[in-house]
């Protein structure tokens, strides 16, 4: 495989942002939310349904995972394909992941038709994303590394030289730490650590 084909970054949003679209009295209020897991998404959806209990519809779409993406969209009672899919289309058009978009609709008394609904949900979602900041992040593997005191200097020098992010350092009875390794450095990291440490993924 050509090295250029290896995807080692992904695009996501930085913060919570809002958007709005109005049509014939109906209001479509959109929220773009950075997320990491499906459990996190479920919590957000529950919170928005509770907060906007008086809205006619609370529709959404999400995509999570930097490589094996998981996605879903939901029309919440709107005609099939008029809400969730147009919202999800905006996530795809900006090539984003780890994002949830919720669009809350307050009905204005005039039906918009399927075409009008699709446009409204699409535009509300697009507005929320346009009010956000798209960031590019490294796809990372997470490893727990254990090593002896004798090898501590070699491990730390390598980690520093390769600029690898580290958390949970433990230098008590035995030495260990958690390393976040960019995909591009994965093979190098594993080869080096196998020489001087024990690795758990």
N, CA and C atoms as a LAMMPS dump frame, in Angstrom:
ITEM: TIMESTEP
0
ITEM: NUMBER OF ATOMS
603
ITEM: BOX BOUNDS ff ff ff
-5.0000000000000000e+02 5.0000000000000000e+02
-5.0000000000000000e+02 5.0000000000000000e+02
-5.0000000000000000e+02 5.0000000000000000e+02
ITEM: ATOMS id mol type element x y z
1 1 1 N 0.842 -1.212 0
2 1 2 C 0 0 0
3 1 3 C 0.875 1.259 0
4 2 1 N 0.513 2.214 -0.773
5 2 2 C 1.213 3.497 -0.811
6 2 3 C 1.017 4.197 0.538
7 3 1 N 2.085 4.754 1.116
8 3 2 C 1.991 5.429 2.416
9 3 3 C 0.979 6.56 2.399
10 4 1 N 0.789 7.182 1.246
11 4 2 C -0.147 8.303 1.151
12 4 3 C -1.587 7.858 1.379
13 5 1 N -1.852 6.555 1.186
14 5 2 C -3.219 6.066 1.337
15 5 3 C -3.591 5.813 2.79
16 6 1 N -2.595 5.75 3.679
17 6 2 C -2.878 5.446 5.08
18 6 3 C -3.468 6.678 5.757
19 7 1 N -4.68 6.498 6.279
20 7 2 C -5.37 7.608 6.93
21 7 3 C -4.951 7.635 8.395
22 8 1 N -4.271 8.689 8.835
23 8 2 C -3.871 8.734 10.233
24 8 3 C -4.422 9.95 10.969
25 9 1 N -5.33 10.677 10.319
26 9 2 C -6.028 11.769 11
27 9 3 C -7.521 11.683 10.706
28 10 1 N -8.298 12.389 11.507
29 10 2 C -9.739 12.477 11.253
30 10 3 C -10.211 13.893 11.571
31 11 1 N -11.368 14.255 11.025
32 11 2 C -11.916 15.599 11.207
33 11 3 C -13.107 15.546 12.167
34 12 1 N -13.134 16.474 13.112
35 12 2 C -14.256 16.559 14.034
36 12 3 C -14.49 18.03 14.391
37 13 1 N -15.463 18.282 15.276
38 13 2 C -15.722 19.658 15.699
39 13 3 C -15.135 19.893 17.085
40 14 1 N -14.892 21.157 17.389
41 14 2 C -14.17 21.492 18.62
42 14 3 C -15.095 21.737 19.804
43 15 1 N -16.234 22.361 19.57
44 15 2 C -17.093 22.812 20.679
45 15 3 C -18.566 22.565 20.344
46 16 1 N -19.424 22.834 21.301
47 16 2 C -20.87 22.832 21.062
48 16 3 C -21.23 24.112 20.31
49 17 1 N -22.04 23.985 19.252
50 17 2 C -22.478 25.174 18.522
51 17 3 C -23.959 25.044 18.173
52 18 1 N -24.581 26.187 17.865
53 18 2 C -26.011 26.199 17.547
54 18 3 C -26.258 26.791 16.17
55 19 1 N -27.389 26.413 15.592
56 19 2 C -27.824 26.98 14.324
57 19 3 C -29.339 27.079 14.331
58 20 1 N -29.895 27.856 13.421
59 20 2 C -31.356 27.99 13.365
60 20 3 C -31.818 28.194 11.926
61 21 1 N -33.016 27.682 11.644
62 21 2 C -33.63 27.887 10.335
63 21 3 C -35.128 28.089 10.578
64 22 1 N -35.703 29.107 9.932
65 22 2 C -37.136 29.392 10.105
66 22 3 C -37.837 29.317 8.764
67 23 1 N -39.007 28.689 8.776
68 23 2 C -39.784 28.565 7.538
69 23 3 C -41.269 28.475 7.88
70 24 1 N -42.06 29.433 7.36
71 24 2 C -43.527 29.437 7.528
72 24 3 C -43.944 29.219 8.974
73 25 1 N -43.278 29.915 9.875
74 25 2 C -43.642 29.841 11.293
75 25 3 C -42.958 28.741 12.07
76 26 1 N -42.458 27.719 11.371
77 26 2 C -41.739 26.644 12.069
78 26 3 C -40.305 27.084 12.358
79 27 1 N -39.832 26.682 13.545
80 27 2 C -38.437 26.973 13.915
81 27 3 C -37.676 25.667 14.049
82 28 1 N -36.504 25.612 13.452
83 28 2 C -35.637 24.431 13.517
84 28 3 C -34.348 24.873 14.212
85 29 1 N -34.171 24.437 15.458
86 29 2 C -33.006 24.829 16.25
87 29 3 C -32.036 23.646 16.279
88 30 1 N -30.824 23.873 15.795
89 30 2 C -29.846 22.781 15.663
90 30 3 C -28.695 22.941 16.65
91 31 1 N -28.207 21.807 17.111
92 31 2 C -27.057 21.767 18.021
93 31 3 C -26.035 20.767 17.475
94 32 1 N -24.798 21.204 17.288
95 32 2 C -23.707 20.321 16.871
96 32 3 C -22.826 20.09 18.09
97 33 1 N -22.642 18.807 18.442
98 33 2 C -22.017 18.463 19.716
99 33 3 C -20.857 17.488 19.484
100 34 1 N -19.654 17.81 19.99
101 34 2 C -18.554 16.84 19.881
102 34 3 C -18.791 15.678 20.854
103 35 1 N -18.639 14.45 20.377
104 35 2 C -18.883 13.259 21.206
105 35 3 C -17.806 12.215 20.916
106 36 1 N -17.714 11.227 21.835
107 36 2 C -16.725 10.156 21.665
108 36 3 C -17.373 8.78 21.602
109 37 1 N -18.479 8.6 22.352
110 37 2 C -19.073 7.265 22.467
111 37 3 C -20.587 7.315 22.261
112 38 1 N -21.164 6.148 21.987
113 38 2 C -22.617 6.038 21.814
114 38 3 C -23.32 6.301 23.149
115 39 1 N -22.714 5.885 24.262
116 39 2 C -23.308 6.154 25.59
117 39 3 C -23.417 7.655 25.841
118 40 1 N -22.386 8.385 25.446
119 40 2 C -22.381 9.851 25.578
120 40 3 C -23.515 10.444 24.735
121 41 1 N -23.694 9.912 23.539
122 41 2 C -24.76 10.379 22.637
123 41 3 C -26.13 10.156 23.263
124 42 1 N -26.337 8.973 23.846
125 42 2 C -27.623 8.662 24.489
126 42 3 C -27.934 9.646 25.609
127 43 1 N -26.917 10.015 26.381
128 43 2 C -27.103 10.991 27.471
129 43 3 C -27.507 12.349 26.915
130 44 1 N -26.828 12.782 25.848
131 44 2 C -27.163 14.074 25.225
132 44 3 C -28.605 14.06 24.698
133 45 1 N -28.989 12.981 24.01
134 45 2 C -30.338 12.905 23.438
135 45 3 C -31.403 12.962 24.522
136 46 1 N -31.155 12.259 25.609
137 46 2 C -32.094 12.282 26.738
138 46 3 C -32.233 13.696 27.297
139 47 1 N -31.095 14.387 27.428
140 47 2 C -31.101 15.751 27.963
141 47 3 C -31.846 16.717 27.045
142 48 1 N -31.633 16.591 25.721
143 48 2 C -32.312 17.504 24.782
144 48 3 C -33.805 17.218 24.707
145 49 1 N -34.181 15.945 24.776
146 49 2 C -35.621 15.61 24.768
147 49 3 C -36.312 16.162 26.008
148 50 1 N -35.598 16.12 27.135
149 50 2 C -36.153 16.628 28.394
150 50 3 C -36.264 18.155 28.336
151 51 1 N -35.202 18.794 27.86
152 51 2 C -35.171 20.264 27.817
153 51 3 C -36.203 20.814 26.844
154 52 1 N -36.37 20.154 25.685
155 52 2 C -37.297 20.634 24.652
156 52 3 C -38.524 19.72 24.573
157 53 1 N -39.067 19.409 25.746
158 53 2 C -40.224 18.495 25.839
159 53 3 C -41.442 19.021 25.081
160 54 1 N -41.503 20.343 24.903
161 54 2 C -42.674 20.951 24.247
162 54 3 C -42.499 21.078 22.728
163 55 1 N -41.369 20.612 22.194
164 55 2 C -41.149 20.688 20.744
165 55 3 C -41.905 19.552 20.048
166 56 1 N -42.254 19.761 18.78
167 56 2 C -42.975 18.743 18.022
168 56 3 C -42.066 17.543 17.699
169 57 1 N -40.818 17.827 17.323
170 57 2 C -39.884 16.754 16.953
171 57 3 C -38.479 17.08 17.468
172 58 1 N -37.746 16.037 17.883
173 58 2 C -36.326 16.166 18.223
174 58 3 C -35.593 15.111 17.379
175 59 1 N -35.088 15.55 16.225
176 59 2 C -34.449 14.644 15.259
177 59 3 C -32.929 14.738 15.413
178 60 1 N -32.241 13.711 14.935
179 60 2 C -30.787 13.727 15.12
180 60 3 C -30.075 12.824 14.123
181 61 1 N -28.751 13.013 14.072
182 61 2 C -27.852 12.11 13.333
183 61 3 C -26.512 12.165 14.029
184 62 1 N -25.794 11.033 13.993
185 62 2 C -24.459 11.029 14.572
186 62 3 C -23.535 10.096 13.806
187 63 1 N -22.252 10.323 14.047
188 63 2 C -21.201 9.454 13.517
189 63 3 C -20.06 9.47 14.514
190 64 1 N -19.614 8.288 14.952
191 64 2 C -18.5 8.206 15.898
192 64 3 C -17.484 7.174 15.42
193 65 1 N -16.244 7.376 15.842
194 65 2 C -15.173 6.434 15.485
195 65 3 C -14.305 6.989 14.377
196 66 1 N -12.997 6.963 14.604
197 66 2 C -12.071 7.522 13.614
198 66 3 C -11.849 6.572 12.444
199 67 1 N -12.003 5.251 12.673
200 67 2 C -11.756 4.284 11.599
201 67 3 C -12.993 3.432 11.32
202 68 1 N -13.456 2.685 12.313
203 68 2 C -14.665 1.875 12.122
204 68 3 C -15.875 2.695 12.566
205 69 1 N -16.282 3.584 11.694
206 69 2 C -17.332 4.538 12.063
207 69 3 C -18.664 3.848 12.34
208 70 1 N -19.34 4.358 13.358
209 70 2 C -20.686 3.916 13.685
210 70 3 C -21.576 5.13 13.468
211 71 1 N -22.726 4.95 12.815
212 71 2 C -23.574 6.102 12.553
213 71 3 C -25.048 5.718 12.683
214 72 1 N -25.87 6.741 12.844
215 72 2 C -27.313 6.526 12.911
216 72 3 C -28.007 7.855 12.662
217 73 1 N -29.211 7.803 12.094
218 73 2 C -30.021 9.014 11.993
219 73 3 C -31.474 8.654 12.28
220 74 1 N -32.227 9.659 12.773
221 74 2 C -33.578 9.399 13.256
222 74 3 C -34.508 10.558 12.892
223 75 1 N -35.684 10.216 12.36
224 75 2 C -36.652 11.235 11.922
225 75 3 C -37.63 11.665 13.026
226 76 1 N -37.683 10.915 14.123
227 76 2 C -38.565 11.23 15.259
228 76 3 C -39.976 11.626 14.834
229 77 1 N -40.588 10.816 13.977
230 77 2 C -41.988 11.058 13.605
231 77 3 C -42.195 11.902 12.368
232 78 1 N -41.154 12.55 11.863
233 78 2 C -41.27 13.277 10.591
234 78 3 C -41.358 12.23 9.464
235 79 1 N -41.889 12.599 8.3
236 79 2 C -41.937 11.641 7.176
237 79 3 C -40.553 11.049 6.899
238 80 1 N -40.505 9.762 6.606
239 80 2 C -39.246 9.034 6.438
240 80 3 C -38.285 9.731 5.469
241 81 1 N -37.059 9.929 5.915
242 81 2 C -36.016 10.503 5.063
243 81 3 C -35.989 12.016 4.999
244 82 1 N -36.892 12.69 5.741
245 82 2 C -36.953 14.164 5.625
246 82 3 C -36.162 14.893 6.704
247 83 1 N -35.695 14.181 7.726
248 83 2 C -35.027 14.861 8.846
249 83 3 C -33.648 14.274 9.13
250 84 1 N -33.614 13.033 9.642
251 84 2 C -32.344 12.422 10.026
252 84 3 C -31.342 12.339 8.892
253 85 1 N -31.823 11.932 7.721
254 85 2 C -30.909 11.747 6.584
255 85 3 C -30.294 13.072 6.116
256 86 1 N -31.084 14.141 5.953
257 86 2 C -30.465 15.432 5.572
258 86 3 C -29.477 15.944 6.629
259 87 1 N -29.776 15.683 7.919
260 87 2 C -28.833 16.078 8.985
261 87 3 C -27.537 15.293 8.816
262 88 1 N -27.665 13.978 8.624
263 88 2 C -26.49 13.114 8.465
264 88 3 C -25.685 13.509 7.224
265 89 1 N -26.391 13.94 6.192
266 89 2 C -25.735 14.39 4.966
267 89 3 C -24.766 15.539 5.208
268 90 1 N -25.085 16.406 6.176
269 90 2 C -24.193 17.522 6.499
270 90 3 C -22.926 17.045 7.211
271 91 1 N -23.068 15.999 8.037
272 91 2 C -21.893 15.41 8.689
273 91 3 C -20.964 14.823 7.623
274 92 1 N -21.57 14.107 6.654
275 92 2 C -20.778 13.495 5.575
276 92 3 C -20.134 14.545 4.681
277 93 1 N -20.883 15.603 4.376
278 93 2 C -20.361 16.601 3.428
279 93 3 C -19.122 17.305 3.976
280 94 1 N -19.024 17.403 5.298
281 94 2 C -17.834 18.019 5.909
282 94 3 C -16.82 16.964 6.364
283 95 1 N -17.119 15.692 6.037
284 95 2 C -16.21 14.57 6.365
285 95 3 C -15.863 14.546 7.843
286 96 1 N -16.89 14.616 8.691
287 96 2 C -16.695 14.664 10.138
288 96 3 C -17.007 13.331 10.79
289 97 1 N -16.417 13.107 11.965
290 97 2 C -16.819 12.013 12.831
291 97 3 C -16.738 12.513 14.269
292 98 1 N -17.158 11.66 15.218
293 98 2 C -17.25 12.06 16.629
294 98 3 C -18.112 13.318 16.772
295 99 1 N -19.267 13.27 16.109
296 99 2 C -20.174 14.422 16.133
297 99 3 C -21.625 13.946 16.206
298 100 1 N -22.421 14.668 16.986
299 100 2 C -23.868 14.475 17.084
300 100 3 C -24.533 15.786 16.713
301 101 1 N -25.534 15.727 15.828
302 101 2 C -26.319 16.926 15.522
303 101 3 C -27.776 16.64 15.893
304 102 1 N -28.317 17.481 16.75
305 102 2 C -29.719 17.399 17.171
306 102 3 C -30.447 18.602 16.589
307 103 1 N -31.603 18.363 15.953
308 103 2 C -32.412 19.476 15.449
309 103 3 C -33.804 19.387 16.067
310 104 1 N -34.157 20.436 16.792
311 104 2 C -35.437 20.527 17.489
312 104 3 C -36.394 21.341 16.629
313 105 1 N -37.608 20.801 16.381
314 105 2 C -38.57 21.538 15.559
315 105 3 C -39.784 21.978 16.366
316 106 1 N -40.05 23.271 16.293
317 106 2 C -41.304 23.826 16.818
318 106 3 C -42.209 24.104 15.624
319 107 1 N -43.348 23.436 15.567
320 107 2 C -44.261 23.521 14.414
321 107 3 C -44.967 24.878 14.385
322 108 1 N -45.006 25.469 13.195
323 108 2 C -45.589 26.802 13.07
324 108 3 C -47.008 26.822 12.527
325 109 1 N -47.622 25.646 12.338
326 109 2 C -49.019 25.603 11.888
327 109 3 C -49.182 25.376 10.403
328 110 1 N -48.118 25.526 9.627
329 110 2 C -48.191 25.313 8.179
330 110 3 C -47.28 24.143 7.803
331 111 1 N -47.853 23.147 7.119
332 111 2 C -47.034 21.996 6.701
333 111 3 C -46.071 22.42 5.594
334 112 1 N -44.858 21.893 5.651
335 112 2 C -43.82 22.299 4.694
336 112 3 C -43.671 21.322 3.529
337 113 1 N -44.282 20.129 3.648
338 113 2 C -44.086 19.117 2.601
339 113 3 C -42.739 18.448 2.772
340 114 1 N -42.575 17.3 2.137
341 114 2 C -41.336 16.533 2.338
342 114 3 C -40.097 17.283 1.85
343 115 1 N -40.215 17.957 0.705
344 115 2 C -39.076 18.725 0.168
345 115 3 C -38.696 19.87 1.093
346 116 1 N -39.705 20.576 1.581
347 116 2 C -39.468 21.709 2.484
348 116 3 C -38.848 21.273 3.794
349 117 1 N -39.314 20.118 4.297
350 117 2 C -38.749 19.599 5.55
351 117 3 C -37.278 19.225 5.383
352 118 1 N -36.974 18.526 4.302
353 118 2 C -35.592 18.101 4.058
354 118 3 C -34.653 19.309 3.982
355 119 1 N -35.11 20.361 3.298
356 119 2 C -34.305 21.586 3.188
357 119 3 C -34.121 22.219 4.563
358 120 1 N -35.189 22.274 5.35
359 120 2 C -35.141 22.922 6.668
360 120 3 C -34.165 22.211 7.601
361 121 1 N -34.257 20.888 7.659
362 121 2 C -33.348 20.139 8.548
363 121 3 C -31.9 20.228 8.068
364 122 1 N -31.723 20.192 6.76
365 122 2 C -30.379 20.321 6.194
366 122 3 C -29.782 21.686 6.523
367 123 1 N -30.552 22.741 6.31
368 123 2 C -30.051 24.101 6.526
369 123 3 C -29.769 24.385 8.003
370 124 1 N -30.622 23.868 8.892
371 124 2 C -30.404 24.068 10.332
372 124 3 C -29.108 23.38 10.765
373 125 1 N -28.917 22.131 10.293
374 125 2 C -27.697 21.386 10.62
375 125 3 C -26.46 22.086 10.057
376 126 1 N -26.568 22.555 8.816
377 126 2 C -25.445 23.25 8.17
378 126 3 C -25.082 24.516 8.946
379 127 1 N -26.096 25.244 9.434
380 127 2 C -25.855 26.482 10.176
381 127 3 C -25.096 26.182 11.475
382 128 1 N -25.507 25.111 12.177
383 128 2 C -24.819 24.745 13.425
384 128 3 C -23.358 24.399 13.147
385 129 1 N -23.103 23.646 12.077
386 129 2 C -21.718 23.276 11.751
387 129 3 C -20.9 24.486 11.29
388 130 1 N -21.535 25.384 10.554
389 130 2 C -20.825 26.587 10.088
390 130 3 C -20.442 27.503 11.249
391 131 1 N -21.161 27.373 12.375
392 131 2 C -20.855 28.179 13.556
393 131 3 C -19.837 27.495 14.47
394 132 1 N -19.26 26.396 13.994
395 132 2 C -18.302 25.643 14.792
396 132 3 C -16.907 25.754 14.176
397 133 1 N -15.948 25.084 14.8
398 133 2 C -14.58 25.031 14.285
399 133 3 C -14.257 23.572 13.988
400 134 1 N -13.89 23.28 12.747
401 134 2 C -13.502 21.914 12.379
402 134 3 C -12.012 21.747 12.666
403 135 1 N -11.685 20.671 13.389
404 135 2 C -10.283 20.408 13.727
405 135 3 C -9.872 19.035 13.196
406 136 1 N -8.591 18.91 12.912
407 136 2 C -8.058 17.618 12.453
408 136 3 C -7.26 17.009 13.598
409 137 1 N -7.558 15.747 13.932
410 137 2 C -6.881 15.088 15.045
411 137 3 C -6.213 13.809 14.57
412 138 1 N -5.18 13.419 15.287
413 138 2 C -4.483 12.171 14.963
414 138 3 C -5.284 10.971 15.446
415 139 1 N -5.372 9.938 14.606
416 139 2 C -5.903 8.665 15.067
417 139 3 C -4.832 8.063 15.961
418 140 1 N -5.218 7.677 17.184
419 140 2 C -4.238 7.183 18.144
420 140 3 C -4.603 5.799 18.66
421 141 1 N -3.581 4.987 18.885
422 141 2 C -3.753 3.719 19.602
423 141 3 C -3.332 3.983 21.05
424 142 1 N -3.985 3.303 21.986
425 142 2 C -3.679 3.492 23.407
426 142 3 C -3.009 2.226 23.936
427 143 1 N -1.836 2.392 24.547
428 143 2 C -1.098 1.249 25.091
429 143 3 C -0.725 1.507 26.548
430 144 1 N -0.779 0.444 27.344
431 144 2 C -0.242 0.482 28.704
432 144 3 C 1.132 -0.176 28.642
433 145 1 N 2.15 0.551 29.055
434 145 2 C 3.526 0.062 28.951
435 145 3 C 4.098 -0.141 30.358
436 146 1 N 4.666 -1.328 30.61
437 146 2 C 5.327 -1.614 31.894
438 146 3 C 6.789 -1.935 31.63
439 147 1 N 7.666 -1.428 32.508
440 147 2 C 9.102 -1.621 32.272
441 147 3 C 9.863 -1.568 33.592
442 148 1 N 11.088 -2.033 33.554
443 148 2 C 11.923 -2.062 34.762
444 148 3 C 12.637 -0.722 34.946
445 149 1 N 13.138 -0.499 36.162
446 149 2 C 13.907 0.72 36.422
447 149 3 C 15.129 0.812 35.517
448 150 1 N 15.725 -0.366 35.243
449 150 2 C 16.915 -0.385 34.394
450 150 3 C 16.628 0.193 33.007
451 151 1 N 15.384 -0.014 32.527
452 151 2 C 15.024 0.451 31.169
453 151 3 C 14.305 1.795 31.157
454 152 1 N 14.141 2.41 32.342
455 152 2 C 13.359 3.65 32.41
456 152 3 C 13.919 4.742 31.504
457 153 1 N 15.225 4.967 31.545
458 153 2 C 15.827 6.032 30.734
459 153 3 C 15.611 5.793 29.245
460 154 1 N 15.774 4.543 28.818
461 154 2 C 15.6 4.213 27.395
462 154 3 C 14.163 4.459 26.955
463 155 1 N 13.209 4.059 27.818
464 155 2 C 11.778 4.27 27.489
465 155 3 C 11.473 5.761 27.417
466 156 1 N 11.877 6.511 28.428
467 156 2 C 11.553 7.943 28.487
468 156 3 C 12.221 8.729 27.358
469 157 1 N 13.451 8.359 27.013
470 157 2 C 14.135 9.05 25.908
471 157 3 C 13.405 8.828 24.587
472 158 1 N 12.973 7.601 24.372
473 158 2 C 12.237 7.288 23.135
474 158 3 C 10.913 8.051 23.08
475 159 1 N 10.172 8.034 24.202
476 159 2 C 8.874 8.729 24.278
477 159 3 C 9.047 10.219 23.975
478 160 1 N 10.106 10.815 24.564
479 160 2 C 10.365 12.253 24.364
480 160 3 C 10.767 12.537 22.919
481 161 1 N 11.655 11.697 22.377
482 161 2 C 12.146 11.907 21.006
483 161 3 C 11.02 11.817 19.981
484 162 1 N 10.065 10.911 20.23
485 162 2 C 8.962 10.716 19.283
486 162 3 C 7.734 11.567 19.614
487 163 1 N 7.839 12.371 20.687
488 163 2 C 6.763 13.284 21.077
489 163 3 C 5.426 12.549 21.288
490 164 1 N 5.482 11.461 22.051
491 164 2 C 4.292 10.639 22.312
492 164 3 C 3.631 11.104 23.607
493 165 1 N 2.314 11.266 23.56
494 165 2 C 1.547 11.733 24.709
495 165 3 C 1.452 10.622 25.758
496 166 1 N 1.653 10.999 27.028
497 166 2 C 1.67 10.011 28.112
498 166 3 C 0.776 10.473 29.263
499 167 1 N 0.036 9.498 29.865
500 167 2 C -0.724 9.778 31.092
501 167 3 C -0.487 8.626 32.071
502 168 1 N -0.99 8.785 33.284
503 168 2 C -0.931 7.713 34.306
504 168 3 C 0.475 7.162 34.507
505 169 1 N 1.421 8.048 34.708
506 169 2 C 2.784 7.575 34.995
507 169 3 C 2.827 6.973 36.398
508 170 1 N 3.477 5.835 36.523
509 170 2 C 3.611 5.192 37.817
510 170 3 C 5.044 4.675 37.949
511 171 1 N 5.807 5.294 38.859
512 171 2 C 7.199 4.875 39.052
513 171 3 C 7.405 4.368 40.475
514 172 1 N 6.458 3.579 40.971
515 172 2 C 6.565 3.026 42.326
516 172 3 C 7.347 1.713 42.292
517 173 1 N 6.75 0.65 42.83
518 173 2 C 7.435 -0.646 42.872
519 173 3 C 7.82 -1.117 41.479
520 174 1 N 6.908 -0.887 40.523
521 174 2 C 7.244 -1.15 39.119
522 174 3 C 6.887 0.088 38.314
523 175 1 N 7.451 0.224 37.139
524 175 2 C 7.217 1.416 36.318
525 175 3 C 6.174 1.108 35.238
526 176 1 N 5.239 2.033 35.048
527 176 2 C 4.249 1.859 33.98
528 176 3 C 3.678 3.206 33.588
529 177 1 N 3.088 3.265 32.4
530 177 2 C 2.394 4.473 31.947
531 177 3 C 1.524 4.143 30.744
532 178 1 N 0.578 5.032 30.486
533 178 2 C -0.309 4.882 29.342
534 178 3 C 0.177 5.812 28.232
535 179 1 N 0.317 5.258 27.026
536 179 2 C 0.833 6.031 25.89
537 179 3 C -0.222 6.145 24.79
538 180 1 N -0.358 7.338 24.228
539 180 2 C -1.263 7.585 23.103
540 180 3 C -0.392 7.755 21.857
541 181 1 N -0.455 6.761 20.991
542 181 2 C 0.495 6.694 19.877
543 181 3 C -0.201 7.01 18.553
544 182 1 N 0.24 8.06 17.835
545 182 2 C -0.325 8.342 16.509
546 182 3 C -0.159 7.141 15.589
547 183 1 N -1.146 6.924 14.741
548 183 2 C -1.142 5.749 13.865
549 183 3 C 0.143 5.65 13.04
550 184 1 N 0.634 6.781 12.584
551 184 2 C 1.825 6.787 11.73
552 184 3 C 3.063 6.252 12.47
553 185 1 N 3.06 6.334 13.821
554 185 2 C 4.226 5.894 14.601
555 185 3 C 3.999 4.544 15.27
556 186 1 N 2.888 3.904 14.982
557 186 2 C 2.502 2.683 15.694
558 186 3 C 3.533 1.561 15.553
559 187 1 N 3.949 1.265 14.335
560 187 2 C 4.895 0.159 14.091
561 187 3 C 6.227 0.434 14.776
562 188 1 N 6.707 1.667 14.676
563 188 2 C 7.98 2.057 15.31
564 188 3 C 7.879 1.9 16.829
565 189 1 N 6.78 2.369 17.404
566 189 2 C 6.57 2.3 18.843
567 189 3 C 6.571 0.843 19.321
568 190 1 N 5.795 -0.012 18.637
569 190 2 C 5.695 -1.419 19.038
570 190 3 C 7.042 -2.129 18.945
571 191 1 N 7.768 -1.867 17.867
572 191 2 C 9.075 -2.509 17.681
573 191 3 C 10.036 -2.119 18.805
574 192 1 N 10.051 -0.826 19.142
575 192 2 C 10.964 -0.332 20.185
576 192 3 C 10.556 -0.85 21.559
577 193 1 N 9.268 -0.792 21.874
578 193 2 C 8.806 -1.198 23.197
579 193 3 C 8.962 -2.701 23.438
580 194 1 N 8.874 -3.489 22.386
581 194 2 C 9.052 -4.943 22.546
582 194 3 C 10.468 -5.276 23.028
583 195 1 N 11.402 -4.411 22.712
584 195 2 C 12.79 -4.613 23.142
585 195 3 C 12.973 -4.299 24.63
586 196 1 N 12.242 -3.287 25.112
587 196 2 C 12.562 -2.763 26.467
588 196 3 C 11.381 -2.724 27.428
589 197 1 N 10.197 -3.196 27.018
590 197 2 C 9.028 -3.09 27.9
591 197 3 C 7.984 -4.153 27.574
592 198 1 N 6.99 -4.248 28.457
593 198 2 C 5.822 -5.106 28.198
594 198 3 C 4.681 -4.182 27.783
595 199 1 N 3.882 -4.624 26.801
596 199 2 C 2.827 -3.762 26.254
597 199 3 C 1.467 -4.438 26.376
598 200 1 N 0.475 -3.654 26.791
599 200 2 C -0.928 -4.107 26.775
600 200 3 C -1.716 -3.073 25.998
601 201 1 N -2.633 -3.557 25.143
602 201 2 C -3.46 -2.611 24.384
603 201 3 C -4.824 -2.504 25.044
